[in-house]
Amino acid sequence: MQSNINQLQQDIKAGSFKALARAITIVENSLPGYEALLLQLEANKSTKVVGITGPPGAGKSTLVNALLQQWLQEGKRIAVVAVDPSSPFNYGALLGDRIRMNAYYTNPNIYIRSLASRGALGGLSSKIIEITDIIKESIFDIIVVETVGVGQSEIEVAGLADCTVVALVPEAGDEVQTLKAGIMEIANLFVVNKADRADAEALYRSLKMLAHERAHGQYETEIIKTIATQQVGIEALSVAITNYLKQAEGLQDRRLQLLTEKCRHLIQTHQMRFLNTNELKLAIQEAVQADHFNLYAFTKAYIHQHLHI
């Protein structure tokens, strides 16, 4: 088994997409050898993770497509991890992003993988940290993580990405203040997409004001206008991402915060592996027969009995 894992890792480093796909499947599904594979990963500080997030309808996938075109022109190699919404019954990814990105699917400098969120909160897959680290073993300059469009709960991407891009559209102008305490706080860059629409300038000004308010004399979050379908503003966005990544390299606190968030998530996932959904369902089915069923009391007792916490 170990020799197979070693060979798999060597093939990934050599740029084999087939080996990378196999390794991701092993880790995503906790198949035999997945822990051995993770334990021998080498630290990689050169491949950067860029998170693309934002509310539904912000044009995140179109923005990713436009960035892929720009980065290919710059000679970069890119991996895209697109987290799809998944059915709560069969936990399968819809693979919608593979369809949308079909123009790049056979490009040797681009690797695209759709993951099911599998009910994970935060718009990400529960194994997203491990999967991005495996991809870092390969040949890529940038890993793009596009989250499920579920609004404010997408803040988990900030604990994964070296640069988090929050995409908004002019129609979101009235929602800026309500977003302020949630998704707005995680942005390293803002994108006003579909900037040719009405109210785009008003949204831009509102974001500039918010960015200035939260800067406190430090780095002021940049806002980029784009029309992703026409490739407008995408070069400026690429430059802004590059500039932020260069600046963030010198921020030791930022690096420590990222590692802390990743470790916290891994600990949480480790605890959750004891949870068997079918067993939990049967336990609840039995417990609800009681006259005074209390979900919180049941949950507390179940945790102490089954999850070793």
ABEGO torsion letter per residue (X at the ends): XAAAAAAAAAAAAAGBAAAAAAAAAAAAAGBBGAAAAAAABBBBAABBBBBBBEBBGAGAAAAAAAAAAAAAAAGBBBBBBBBBBBBAAAGBBAGAAAAAAAAAAABAABBBBBBBAGGBBGGBBAAAAAAAAAAAABABABBBBBBBBAEAAAAAAAAABABBBBBBBAAAAAAAAAAAABAAAABABBBBBGAABBGAAAAAAAAAAAAAAAAGGBBBBBBBBBBAAAGBGAAAAAAAAAAAAAAAAABAAAAAAAAAAAAAAAAAAAAAAABBAAAAAAAAAAAAABABBBAAAAAAAAAAAAAGX
